[in-house]
Amino acid sequence: MIDGSPAPGTSAAVLPPGAPGKRGGLWIEVGPHAGRSRVLAVRQRVPLHVGRALYAVPSWPELAHLMVAMPTGGFVQGDHVAMDVVARAGARAHLTSQSATRSYRCPDQAVTQSIRLVAEGDALLEWWPEPLIPFADTDLTQTIDLVADAEATLLVADPWLAGRVARGEVHRYRRLVSTITARRPDGALLFRDTLRVEPPLLAATRGMLGDARALATLVLVGPRVAPELERPLVELLHELAPTSAAVSRLPNECGLVVRVLADRSDLVRQLQRAVLTLARATLYGRGIWALDKT
């Protein structure tokens, strides 16, 4: 009897990578206009969607807050997703995700996500999302490309969780790869940082990330970041997470990087919020969080 079901031991038929329905994206241009930072142009395609700009901090009216949503609920195998954001000179923009991003199992095809963030002139561009939750057997490769003018500031977070811990899925994903690269507009390389975690190749979780249940890389690029933010950031991390987080200078004196290895997800979220609040207070005199999603 032919019923269309996959043969035992094989996966159901899926669309090939790059096919219609498997390639999505978001393209945003933000710039100053009439005393505020506004969305000048936008194109979007499932699974990413962005709403209108919000202005959640009355004392910082030029700051545009943009929420990136994923109506599909997460990445599925074979998805190729790209996000491209350009902040023109004078812009002040904060982008975040509506909730944690889920990446589902990938029995046949990997998920790829590319993020390109461009800050021109003296722009401030923040990409500060909720964590990625990799389900068991997921395979995801992500690239984050930063292009920053010498006077621009880019604040970028790349947080991951170990999986669906409540269901016993602790580092049960197949592979996670994340590469962050920063360049000047003329192509000069500032730094490149790659994290590659493949639990099936390691004998034990302890040898991979110890007891960590969450991992985050926070990249802070800008001309004033290292000289003005390093000391207060060291003090903040020592107070909040003396054994879970550390800060280092990036190459070419372009900024700072914070690495977090935490035993619980709420600590990563707390540190993300605290670091961004400190950066705004130190660099811009604005210590107020843009929008509390809780």
Backbone bond lengths (Angstrom), bond angles and torsions (degrees), N, CA, C in turn:
res aa  C-N    CA-C-N  psi(-1)  N-CA   C-N-CA  omega(-1)  CA-C   N-CA-C  phi
1 M - - - 1.467 - - 1.519 109.28 -
2 I 1.320 116.94 131.12 1.447 121.63 179.72 1.520 107.94 -100.37
3 D 1.322 116.22 116.06 1.465 119.07 -178.39 1.525 113.22 -119.57
4 G 1.340 117.65 1.88 1.470 120.40 178.89 1.503 113.90 83.86
5 S 1.341 118.87 0.74 1.463 121.28 179.92 1.522 109.54 -77.04
6 P 1.336 117.97 149.34 1.448 120.42 177.88 1.525 110.42 -67.22
7 A 1.311 116.32 151.70 1.451 120.63 177.72 1.514 110.00 -65.90
8 P 1.330 118.10 152.21 1.459 120.49 179.26 1.520 111.24 -54.66
9 G 1.341 115.31 135.91 1.455 120.48 177.92 1.517 114.15 83.81
10 T 1.337 118.34 0.64 1.457 121.42 177.86 1.516 109.59 -117.03
11 S 1.349 115.78 161.14 1.456 121.16 -179.58 1.517 109.89 -90.97
12 A 1.328 115.66 155.30 1.454 120.39 175.02 1.524 109.59 -62.54
13 A 1.332 116.72 150.69 1.454 121.21 -179.52 1.522 110.09 -60.49
14 V 1.334 116.63 136.66 1.454 121.58 177.87 1.515 107.93 -130.10
15 L 1.326 115.96 157.09 1.450 120.46 176.23 1.519 109.60 -65.06
16 P 1.321 118.59 143.66 1.464 120.35 178.90 1.520 110.93 -69.50
17 P 1.338 118.13 155.27 1.457 120.60 177.31 1.525 111.07 -55.61
18 G 1.325 116.33 136.99 1.450 121.06 178.99 1.511 114.68 87.88
19 A 1.332 117.75 -8.60 1.461 120.53 178.74 1.524 109.92 -69.96
20 P 1.353 117.68 158.35 1.466 119.66 174.05 1.526 110.86 -52.91
21 G 1.316 115.84 130.72 1.452 120.11 -176.21 1.515 113.16 96.07
22 K 1.354 117.16 -11.64 1.461 120.54 179.74 1.529 111.82 -113.43
23 R 1.312 117.56 -9.20 1.466 120.86 -178.23 1.524 108.83 -118.34
24 G 1.326 116.02 113.68 1.454 120.79 -178.56 1.507 111.19 -125.16
25 G 1.314 115.48 169.56 1.452 117.25 -179.25 1.506 113.97 -172.60
26 L 1.328 113.58 170.34 1.457 122.07 -179.59 1.519 107.37 -145.80
27 W 1.345 116.03 125.51 1.454 122.09 -179.80 1.526 108.05 -125.80
28 I 1.346 116.24 120.50 1.466 120.80 -174.73 1.526 109.47 -130.65
29 E 1.321 116.05 137.96 1.462 122.72 170.74 1.527 107.65 -120.72
30 V 1.336 115.76 126.13 1.459 121.71 -178.34 1.524 108.68 -121.62
31 G 1.330 116.46 137.61 1.458 119.69 178.47 1.512 111.08 -155.36
32 P 1.333 117.43 164.45 1.469 120.77 -178.99 1.518 111.19 -75.80
33 H 1.333 115.26 141.25 1.467 121.11 176.87 1.519 108.44 -160.47
34 A 1.317 116.64 123.73 1.468 122.99 176.26 1.527 111.82 55.31
35 G 1.343 116.96 44.48 1.455 121.37 173.99 1.509 115.72 81.99
36 R 1.326 116.85 2.35 1.472 120.39 178.21 1.517 110.07 -135.56
37 S 1.313 115.82 160.97 1.459 120.73 170.89 1.524 107.07 -88.41
38 R 1.317 115.78 127.55 1.457 120.02 -174.65 1.523 110.30 -128.82
39 V 1.330 114.81 155.84 1.453 120.60 175.45 1.523 107.82 -75.19
40 L 1.336 116.93 114.88 1.457 121.97 -178.05 1.526 111.55 -87.45
41 A 1.317 116.21 -29.93 1.467 120.44 179.24 1.524 107.97 -158.72
42 V 1.328 115.62 147.96 1.457 120.12 178.12 1.517 109.55 -152.79
43 R 1.324 116.29 140.24 1.466 123.61 169.86 1.524 106.44 -134.64
44 Q 1.297 117.27 138.21 1.458 119.60 -176.89 1.518 110.79 -145.94
45 R 1.326 113.69 148.68 1.456 120.72 -179.31 1.524 107.92 -146.73
46 V 1.325 116.31 136.04 1.462 122.49 -179.14 1.535 109.20 -46.62
47 P 1.375 117.53 136.04 1.466 126.99 19.81 1.523 115.48 -99.59
48 L 1.330 120.29 13.40 1.453 121.39 -179.00 1.524 110.37 -107.08
49 H 1.326 114.36 144.92 1.466 120.60 179.06 1.526 108.25 -149.83
50 V 1.323 116.69 138.67 1.458 120.72 176.83 1.520 108.69 -124.61
51 G 1.329 116.21 138.59 1.454 121.08 177.89 1.517 111.28 -89.17
52 R 1.320 115.41 -169.21 1.464 119.83 -179.91 1.527 110.35 -71.12
53 A 1.314 115.73 158.55 1.461 120.67 179.05 1.525 110.62 -67.54
54 L 1.320 115.71 137.86 1.460 122.55 175.12 1.527 108.75 -109.31
55 Y 1.320 115.70 153.75 1.461 121.36 178.62 1.521 106.73 -126.12
56 A 1.335 113.95 84.24 1.453 121.03 -166.98 1.520 113.85 -87.37
57 V 1.327 117.47 -11.14 1.461 120.34 -178.08 1.529 108.28 -115.35
58 P 1.332 118.34 101.44 1.470 120.30 -176.66 1.530 113.26 -56.54
59 S 1.330 117.40 -32.71 1.460 119.87 -179.04 1.526 113.13 -80.86
60 W 1.333 116.89 -2.49 1.466 121.38 177.47 1.525 108.19 -133.75
61 P 1.324 118.02 67.37 1.466 120.71 -170.94 1.522 113.90 -66.57
62 E 1.331 118.13 -21.55 1.458 119.48 -179.20 1.525 113.08 -78.77
63 L 1.339 118.29 -9.92 1.459 121.69 -178.80 1.529 110.55 -81.73
64 A 1.321 116.86 118.38 1.463 122.18 175.93 1.523 109.23 -94.06
65 H 1.326 115.65 131.70 1.452 121.97 -179.92 1.524 107.97 -110.81
66 L 1.340 116.61 120.18 1.458 121.53 -176.80 1.520 109.57 -119.27
67 M 1.320 115.73 130.07 1.456 122.55 -178.83 1.532 109.45 -104.27
68 V 1.332 115.96 119.15 1.460 121.23 178.14 1.526 108.60 -94.36
69 A 1.326 115.55 120.10 1.465 120.95 -177.73 1.527 109.63 -109.31
70 M 1.330 115.34 159.84 1.458 122.59 177.52 1.529 107.63 -129.43
71 P 1.339 118.40 88.28 1.469 121.19 -176.12 1.522 113.62 -59.48
72 T 1.332 117.60 -22.99 1.470 120.45 -179.04 1.524 112.25 -75.12
73 G 1.324 118.32 -14.31 1.460 120.74 179.62 1.508 114.81 92.76
74 G 1.332 118.42 -11.36 1.454 119.74 178.94 1.513 112.10 156.45
75 F 1.337 115.83 -178.48 1.454 122.19 177.42 1.522 109.91 -85.76
76 V 1.325 115.60 141.30 1.466 120.99 171.05 1.520 107.71 -119.38
77 Q 1.328 116.11 164.82 1.452 119.68 -173.67 1.535 111.97 -56.64
78 G 1.329 114.55 140.84 1.452 120.50 179.97 1.509 115.37 86.23
79 D 1.329 117.79 -4.84 1.460 119.81 178.78 1.525 110.67 -68.02
80 H 1.321 116.20 135.22 1.456 123.68 170.79 1.522 106.51 -120.24
81 V 1.314 117.70 112.50 1.465 121.85 -173.04 1.525 109.44 -125.52
82 A 1.330 116.09 136.02 1.464 121.38 179.53 1.517 110.12 -129.60
83 M 1.336 116.35 138.58 1.458 122.22 173.45 1.519 108.21 -126.09
84 D 1.314 116.44 128.01 1.460 122.39 -176.29 1.519 108.12 -130.16
85 V 1.345 116.76 118.87 1.463 121.27 -177.12 1.524 108.77 -126.78
86 V 1.322 115.94 130.31 1.461 121.91 176.73 1.522 108.66 -119.71
87 A 1.333 116.08 123.46 1.465 121.73 175.88 1.521 107.89 -106.72
88 R 1.319 116.65 114.43 1.460 121.08 -179.70 1.531 110.58 -72.90
89 A 1.315 116.47 163.50 1.467 121.81 -179.25 1.524 110.13 -53.16
90 G 1.327 115.41 133.34 1.459 121.28 -180.00 1.508 114.76 90.02
91 A 1.335 117.86 -9.36 1.461 120.71 -178.68 1.515 111.02 -74.04
92 R 1.328 115.30 151.14 1.460 123.44 172.61 1.530 105.91 -133.06
93 A 1.315 117.38 107.83 1.462 120.49 -172.10 1.525 111.21 -137.12
94 H 1.320 114.53 136.52 1.465 122.76 176.60 1.520 108.12 -121.22
95 L 1.340 116.17 123.48 1.463 121.45 175.87 1.518 108.84 -116.16
96 T 1.327 115.19 138.63 1.448 120.63 175.88 1.516 108.70 -144.79
97 S 1.322 116.65 168.53 1.460 120.74 176.72 1.516 109.41 -93.75
98 Q 1.322 114.93 154.30 1.462 119.37 -178.62 1.521 111.31 -66.32
99 S 1.315 116.93 -35.82 1.466 122.72 179.99 1.516 108.07 -157.84
100 A 1.318 116.42 -177.06 1.457 120.41 177.16 1.530 110.17 -59.64
101 T 1.330 116.51 145.15 1.465 122.30 178.77 1.518 109.08 -93.99
102 R 1.313 116.37 128.42 1.464 120.94 179.72 1.525 110.01 -101.44
103 S 1.319 115.43 137.55 1.462 120.89 173.89 1.519 107.28 -119.54
104 Y 1.351 116.21 114.72 1.459 121.33 -173.34 1.527 111.32 -83.23
105 R 1.315 116.15 172.44 1.461 121.40 -175.09 1.525 111.15 -59.01
106 C 1.327 114.80 147.42 1.465 121.91 -175.85 1.529 109.44 -126.99
107 P 1.328 118.35 76.84 1.470 119.59 -177.72 1.523 113.69 -66.52
108 D 1.348 118.38 -27.34 1.459 120.18 -174.41 1.519 114.42 -123.49
109 Q 1.341 118.21 -35.35 1.461 121.42 -172.67 1.519 110.04 -133.75
110 A 1.327 115.97 142.87 1.452 121.31 179.44 1.528 111.12 -80.93
111 V 1.319 115.06 162.76 1.466 123.13 172.33 1.522 107.70 -99.72
112 T 1.327 117.18 138.34 1.462 120.78 173.98 1.517 109.18 -126.31
113 Q 1.319 115.35 137.60 1.463 121.49 176.65 1.521 108.36 -133.19
114 S 1.319 116.46 129.57 1.466 121.10 176.38 1.525 108.76 -121.12
115 I 1.325 115.40 132.95 1.466 122.55 -179.28 1.522 107.56 -124.39
116 R 1.308 116.22 126.60 1.475 121.22 177.78 1.518 108.37 -123.58
117 L 1.332 115.96 122.91 1.454 122.27 -177.32 1.525 108.64 -122.40
118 V 1.311 116.89 122.22 1.459 122.49 -176.83 1.533 108.93 -119.66
119 A 1.325 116.57 125.68 1.465 121.85 177.86 1.521 108.42 -120.48
120 E 1.320 116.22 116.58 1.455 121.77 -176.72 1.525 110.57 -100.37
121 G 1.335 115.10 153.34 1.463 119.96 176.11 1.512 111.51 56.27
122 D 1.344 115.79 -127.45 1.465 120.70 179.88 1.527 111.74 -102.44
123 A 1.325 118.15 25.08 1.467 121.91 -176.13 1.526 111.59 -63.15
124 L 1.326 115.07 151.96 1.465 123.68 168.60 1.523 107.11 -113.22
125 L 1.328 116.32 122.77 1.462 121.57 178.28 1.524 108.19 -130.31
126 E 1.337 115.69 123.66 1.464 122.14 -179.72 1.526 109.68 -116.81
127 W 1.326 116.26 130.16 1.468 122.11 169.64 1.518 105.29 -120.77
128 W 1.335 116.32 105.60 1.462 122.15 -168.96 1.527 108.63 -133.14
129 P 1.335 117.96 71.61 1.465 121.50 -171.99 1.525 113.17 -82.97
130 E 1.324 114.72 168.44 1.456 121.74 167.61 1.531 108.47 -72.25
131 P 1.341 118.62 163.66 1.465 120.46 -174.04 1.532 114.10 -67.73
132 L 1.319 114.31 159.52 1.454 123.05 169.87 1.526 108.80 -86.36
133 I 1.340 116.76 134.37 1.467 121.79 175.85 1.523 108.29 -112.06
134 P 1.329 118.86 106.17 1.455 120.89 179.19 1.527 110.89 -85.83
135 F 1.328 116.89 120.10 1.457 120.82 176.56 1.531 109.53 -73.28
136 A 1.314 116.57 166.59 1.465 120.77 178.17 1.525 109.84 -57.02
137 D 1.336 115.89 136.10 1.459 124.48 175.82 1.523 113.05 72.67
138 T 1.324 118.48 17.51 1.463 118.88 175.13 1.520 110.28 -80.07
139 D 1.323 115.82 153.49 1.467 123.31 179.89 1.522 106.37 -137.69
140 L 1.321 116.74 108.02 1.465 120.61 -172.70 1.514 110.96 -133.42
141 T 1.330 115.70 131.99 1.461 122.58 174.05 1.520 108.61 -118.81
142 Q 1.331 116.08 128.39 1.458 121.94 -177.29 1.522 110.17 -127.15
143 T 1.331 116.49 138.09 1.456 121.38 171.82 1.519 108.64 -123.02
144 I 1.324 115.90 135.27 1.464 122.39 175.52 1.522 106.69 -120.61
145 D 1.318 116.71 111.91 1.463 122.20 -179.17 1.513 109.28 -106.78
146 L 1.330 116.11 122.27 1.454 122.41 -179.21 1.521 109.08 -109.01
147 V 1.330 116.02 134.02 1.463 121.90 175.11 1.524 106.47 -125.80
148 A 1.323 116.21 113.84 1.465 120.25 -172.99 1.517 111.09 -128.25
149 D 1.339 116.59 127.24 1.458 120.61 169.11 1.525 108.88 -64.39
150 A 1.315 116.46 162.56 1.462 120.95 -175.80 1.522 112.41 -60.75
151 E 1.340 118.19 -28.90 1.464 121.49 -178.46 1.519 113.20 -99.18
152 A 1.316 117.78 -0.71 1.469 121.52 -176.45 1.520 111.64 -84.88
153 T 1.337 115.23 160.01 1.463 122.07 177.53 1.523 109.09 -125.86
154 L 1.332 115.68 128.88 1.459 123.07 176.82 1.520 108.35 -123.96
155 L 1.329 116.70 124.17 1.465 122.81 177.49 1.519 106.98 -118.40
156 V 1.337 115.93 116.73 1.464 120.73 -169.04 1.523 109.83 -132.89
157 A 1.341 115.93 133.74 1.467 122.10 177.05 1.526 109.54 -116.44
158 D 1.327 115.21 140.93 1.470 121.61 176.93 1.530 107.83 -133.70
159 P 1.337 118.01 82.15 1.469 121.23 -176.70 1.534 112.43 -98.57
160 W 1.334 116.85 141.30 1.463 123.73 175.72 1.526 108.83 -127.09
161 L 1.299 116.22 151.82 1.463 122.01 166.79 1.523 108.99 -107.48
162 A 1.325 116.04 165.24 1.470 120.53 -178.03 1.516 112.53 -74.53
163 G 1.326 116.42 -12.73 1.460 121.03 -177.84 1.516 109.66 135.92
164 R 1.330 115.30 -162.96 1.470 119.98 177.74 1.533 107.75 -83.34
165 V 1.323 114.28 82.72 1.466 120.63 -172.92 1.520 111.37 -59.16
166 A 1.338 118.03 -39.26 1.460 121.07 -178.13 1.526 112.31 -62.40
167 R 1.332 116.79 -22.18 1.456 121.06 178.43 1.522 112.21 -101.69
168 G 1.329 115.77 12.52 1.455 119.78 177.32 1.511 114.92 80.40
169 E 1.336 117.15 9.29 1.462 120.26 179.65 1.535 109.38 -92.33
170 V 1.302 116.20 82.77 1.459 122.33 179.84 1.523 108.12 -107.10
171 H 1.324 115.87 110.96 1.463 121.95 -177.19 1.532 110.90 52.98
172 R 1.328 114.91 47.96 1.459 120.78 177.24 1.531 111.76 -99.98
173 Y 1.318 117.76 -0.60 1.453 121.05 175.63 1.526 109.21 -67.06
174 R 1.329 116.36 159.45 1.460 119.86 -179.74 1.521 111.85 -82.13
175 R 1.346 116.10 -43.48 1.463 119.16 -177.78 1.513 110.06 -161.18
176 L 1.338 116.11 138.07 1.461 123.11 170.92 1.523 107.61 -130.30
177 V 1.321 116.12 127.03 1.462 121.42 178.06 1.523 108.13 -131.05
178 S 1.321 116.94 128.61 1.460 121.02 177.79 1.518 108.92 -135.89
179 T 1.326 116.52 124.30 1.463 122.29 178.89 1.517 109.43 -120.48
180 I 1.328 115.95 124.58 1.463 122.22 176.34 1.524 108.03 -110.50
181 T 1.324 116.61 124.39 1.461 122.75 179.71 1.518 109.16 -126.16
182 A 1.325 116.76 137.85 1.465 121.15 177.39 1.523 109.55 -124.76
183 R 1.331 115.12 137.57 1.461 121.53 179.87 1.526 109.62 -139.73
184 R 1.332 114.10 162.10 1.454 120.79 167.97 1.535 108.22 -83.80
185 P 1.334 117.67 163.96 1.467 119.45 179.94 1.522 114.13 -57.37
186 D 1.348 117.97 -26.15 1.465 119.94 178.94 1.525 112.79 -83.46
187 G 1.348 116.48 3.63 1.455 120.67 177.71 1.513 114.81 95.82
188 A 1.322 118.92 -6.25 1.464 121.23 -179.84 1.524 110.40 -61.98
189 L 1.325 116.19 126.47 1.460 121.45 -177.29 1.519 111.07 -76.13
190 L 1.327 116.10 129.42 1.460 121.69 174.85 1.519 111.19 -94.62
191 F 1.333 116.89 -48.49 1.460 120.72 176.19 1.523 109.42 -166.19
192 R 1.326 114.43 162.69 1.467 121.54 171.41 1.525 107.61 -140.89
193 D 1.325 116.11 133.36 1.467 121.67 -178.96 1.522 108.24 -132.83
194 T 1.327 116.86 126.86 1.465 121.25 -179.00 1.520 110.41 -125.11
195 L 1.327 115.40 131.51 1.465 122.52 171.13 1.519 107.78 -114.47
196 R 1.319 116.12 128.74 1.459 120.97 179.56 1.532 107.25 -134.00
197 V 1.329 115.74 118.45 1.462 120.77 -177.41 1.527 108.19 -125.20
198 E 1.317 116.90 121.63 1.466 122.73 -179.93 1.528 109.40 -130.79
199 P 1.321 118.19 88.20 1.469 121.21 -177.15 1.524 114.54 -53.94
200 P 1.353 121.68 -37.75 1.468 118.97 -178.50 1.524 113.76 -61.55
201 L 1.341 117.60 -20.19 1.458 120.16 -179.46 1.523 113.02 -89.20
202 L 1.326 115.99 -3.52 1.461 119.98 -177.58 1.523 110.03 -114.07
203 A 1.300 115.37 144.81 1.469 120.21 -174.59 1.514 112.12 -73.24
204 A 1.331 118.17 -30.51 1.463 120.35 -175.40 1.512 110.25 -150.39
205 T 1.321 115.84 149.00 1.455 120.53 178.08 1.519 110.93 -60.75
206 R 1.320 117.64 -37.40 1.462 120.69 -177.20 1.520 110.92 -59.48
207 G 1.326 117.32 -35.23 1.448 119.54 179.66 1.509 113.32 -73.73
208 M 1.330 117.10 -12.77 1.458 120.91 -177.10 1.521 111.57 -95.09
209 L 1.328 116.88 -61.17 1.454 121.35 -177.69 1.523 111.86 -132.85
210 G 1.325 116.79 20.68 1.453 119.16 -179.23 1.513 110.70 62.20
211 D 1.327 115.83 -133.00 1.465 120.95 179.26 1.523 112.75 -94.73
212 A 1.319 116.74 11.98 1.460 120.02 -174.81 1.522 111.39 -66.11
213 R 1.308 114.89 138.49 1.459 122.47 174.47 1.520 111.34 -113.75
214 A 1.328 116.47 -1.60 1.463 121.24 179.85 1.523 108.89 -154.98
215 L 1.315 115.02 146.37 1.460 122.42 -177.63 1.519 108.36 -137.86
216 A 1.323 117.07 137.69 1.457 119.82 177.91 1.521 110.09 -144.70
217 T 1.317 115.24 142.65 1.458 123.19 170.84 1.522 107.41 -118.06
218 L 1.318 116.86 123.74 1.460 122.93 179.73 1.522 107.65 -115.12
219 V 1.315 116.96 117.95 1.461 122.69 -176.60 1.523 108.82 -110.12
220 L 1.317 116.38 125.75 1.461 122.95 -177.63 1.523 107.56 -122.92
221 V 1.319 116.67 107.47 1.463 122.73 -175.89 1.518 109.15 -113.80
222 G 1.328 116.62 132.26 1.465 120.23 177.35 1.509 110.26 167.59
223 P 1.323 118.48 159.12 1.462 121.04 -175.21 1.526 114.26 -67.44
224 R 1.336 117.56 -25.17 1.457 120.47 -177.49 1.526 112.25 -103.45
225 V 1.330 116.86 -2.73 1.461 119.85 -172.11 1.522 112.06 -63.62
226 A 1.333 118.23 -56.63 1.462 120.46 -175.26 1.525 112.76 -65.30
227 P 1.339 119.82 -49.52 1.471 118.54 -176.99 1.521 114.67 -68.27
228 E 1.339 118.48 -30.30 1.463 120.19 -173.74 1.527 113.85 -103.62
229 L 1.327 116.93 -24.41 1.463 119.04 -171.60 1.524 113.69 -105.23
230 E 1.322 117.82 -18.73 1.463 119.58 -172.54 1.528 112.84 -60.09
231 R 1.314 118.07 -52.24 1.469 120.36 -176.57 1.532 112.10 -63.43
232 P 1.345 119.71 -51.16 1.472 117.84 178.47 1.527 112.96 -62.84
233 L 1.330 117.93 -28.80 1.457 120.22 178.30 1.523 110.94 -71.37
234 V 1.323 117.02 -40.39 1.462 120.51 175.22 1.528 110.32 -59.27
235 E 1.313 117.16 -44.13 1.462 121.08 -179.78 1.527 111.17 -65.22
236 L 1.322 116.85 -40.17 1.460 120.50 179.37 1.521 111.17 -63.06
237 L 1.326 117.31 -47.79 1.457 120.78 -178.41 1.532 111.28 -66.37
238 H 1.316 116.85 -35.85 1.463 119.72 177.56 1.522 110.89 -64.22
239 E 1.328 116.25 -34.37 1.464 120.29 179.90 1.524 111.85 -75.54
240 L 1.329 117.48 -43.56 1.458 120.77 -172.51 1.525 113.60 -88.73
241 A 1.329 117.02 -34.92 1.473 119.56 -174.11 1.519 110.22 -153.24
242 P 1.329 118.13 69.08 1.467 121.02 -173.44 1.526 113.99 -63.50
243 T 1.322 117.64 -24.64 1.468 119.86 -179.15 1.524 112.98 -111.35
244 S 1.333 117.49 3.88 1.468 120.77 -174.40 1.518 114.23 -117.92
245 A 1.338 118.28 -12.40 1.458 120.00 -175.10 1.521 110.50 -146.39
246 A 1.321 115.06 151.03 1.467 120.96 178.25 1.515 108.81 -150.07
247 V 1.340 115.69 158.07 1.458 121.43 -178.63 1.522 109.28 -124.06
248 S 1.332 116.63 143.27 1.462 122.55 177.33 1.518 109.29 -137.36
249 R 1.332 115.71 157.30 1.462 120.25 173.83 1.520 109.69 -78.32
250 L 1.313 115.77 142.37 1.447 121.64 175.64 1.527 110.04 -82.97
251 P 1.333 117.42 157.78 1.464 119.78 177.20 1.524 111.89 -59.59
252 N 1.324 115.53 158.62 1.462 122.95 176.93 1.526 113.12 61.74
253 E 1.345 115.10 20.86 1.472 120.77 177.50 1.526 111.98 51.56
254 C 1.336 115.70 36.27 1.467 118.75 -175.91 1.520 112.81 -91.66
255 G 1.339 118.35 -7.47 1.451 119.03 179.91 1.510 112.84 158.06
256 L 1.334 115.68 -152.88 1.461 122.56 -175.60 1.518 110.07 -131.89
257 V 1.334 115.36 155.29 1.458 121.28 172.75 1.525 108.22 -129.11
258 V 1.329 115.75 136.05 1.456 122.71 176.05 1.524 107.58 -113.30
259 R 1.327 116.29 130.93 1.462 120.38 175.14 1.527 108.03 -115.55
260 V 1.318 114.67 132.56 1.459 121.10 -177.40 1.526 108.89 -121.99
261 L 1.318 116.96 129.34 1.460 124.23 170.33 1.514 106.58 -125.06
262 A 1.326 116.75 106.07 1.460 120.69 -171.98 1.519 111.06 -119.71
263 D 1.333 115.56 154.34 1.459 120.12 179.71 1.522 112.22 -89.78
264 R 1.336 116.90 1.78 1.465 120.06 177.67 1.522 109.12 -155.06
265 S 1.323 115.50 150.59 1.460 120.69 -174.04 1.517 112.77 -70.23
266 D 1.334 117.74 -32.54 1.457 118.83 -176.48 1.526 111.60 -66.36
267 L 1.353 117.84 -26.25 1.457 119.84 177.17 1.521 110.58 -68.91
268 V 1.334 117.38 -38.80 1.459 120.26 176.92 1.528 110.17 -61.63
269 R 1.317 116.84 -45.65 1.467 120.03 179.12 1.532 111.13 -62.75
270 Q 1.332 116.75 -40.99 1.463 120.38 178.81 1.526 110.77 -62.53
271 L 1.329 116.84 -43.35 1.456 120.48 -178.98 1.528 111.21 -68.04
272 Q 1.340 117.07 -40.42 1.457 119.57 177.15 1.525 110.80 -56.84
273 R 1.318 114.63 -47.50 1.465 119.35 -178.45 1.527 111.02 -63.99
274 A 1.326 116.74 -43.15 1.459 120.60 -177.56 1.525 111.29 -66.91
275 V 1.334 117.62 -41.19 1.459 120.96 -179.20 1.521 110.79 -65.59
276 L 1.335 117.25 -44.23 1.456 119.49 179.77 1.526 111.24 -65.67
277 T 1.321 117.42 -40.99 1.460 120.82 178.47 1.523 110.81 -61.61
278 L 1.348 116.71 -43.24 1.464 120.87 178.66 1.526 110.84 -64.60
279 A 1.331 117.07 -43.20 1.462 119.95 -179.62 1.519 111.09 -61.32
280 R 1.320 117.18 -43.39 1.465 119.93 179.30 1.531 111.40 -64.97
281 A 1.325 116.28 -41.89 1.465 119.83 -179.04 1.524 110.66 -65.13
282 T 1.329 117.23 -41.09 1.460 121.35 -176.20 1.516 112.10 -74.79
283 L 1.324 117.21 -44.26 1.460 121.18 -172.79 1.521 113.86 -88.41
284 Y 1.359 116.48 -29.49 1.457 119.40 -173.36 1.537 113.56 -127.97
285 G 1.334 116.50 -0.78 1.459 118.86 -177.16 1.507 113.08 67.93
286 R 1.345 116.79 24.86 1.460 122.21 -177.72 1.522 108.15 -125.84
287 G 1.311 117.97 99.77 1.452 120.61 -176.22 1.499 115.05 -98.24
288 I 1.333 117.44 14.68 1.453 120.70 -173.25 1.511 109.67 -98.08
289 W 1.321 116.12 133.29 1.456 122.00 175.89 1.525 109.21 -66.29
290 A 1.337 117.18 139.77 1.465 121.36 -172.42 1.513 112.76 -65.10
291 L 1.341 117.36 -50.65 1.454 119.60 -175.73 1.512 107.93 -157.11
292 D 1.308 117.19 125.96 1.453 121.29 -179.96 1.513 108.93 -89.88
293 K 1.351 116.87 112.21 1.469 120.57 -177.54 1.516 112.19 -79.74
294 T 1.354 117.69 -10.20 1.446 118.99 179.26 1.526 109.34 -78.65
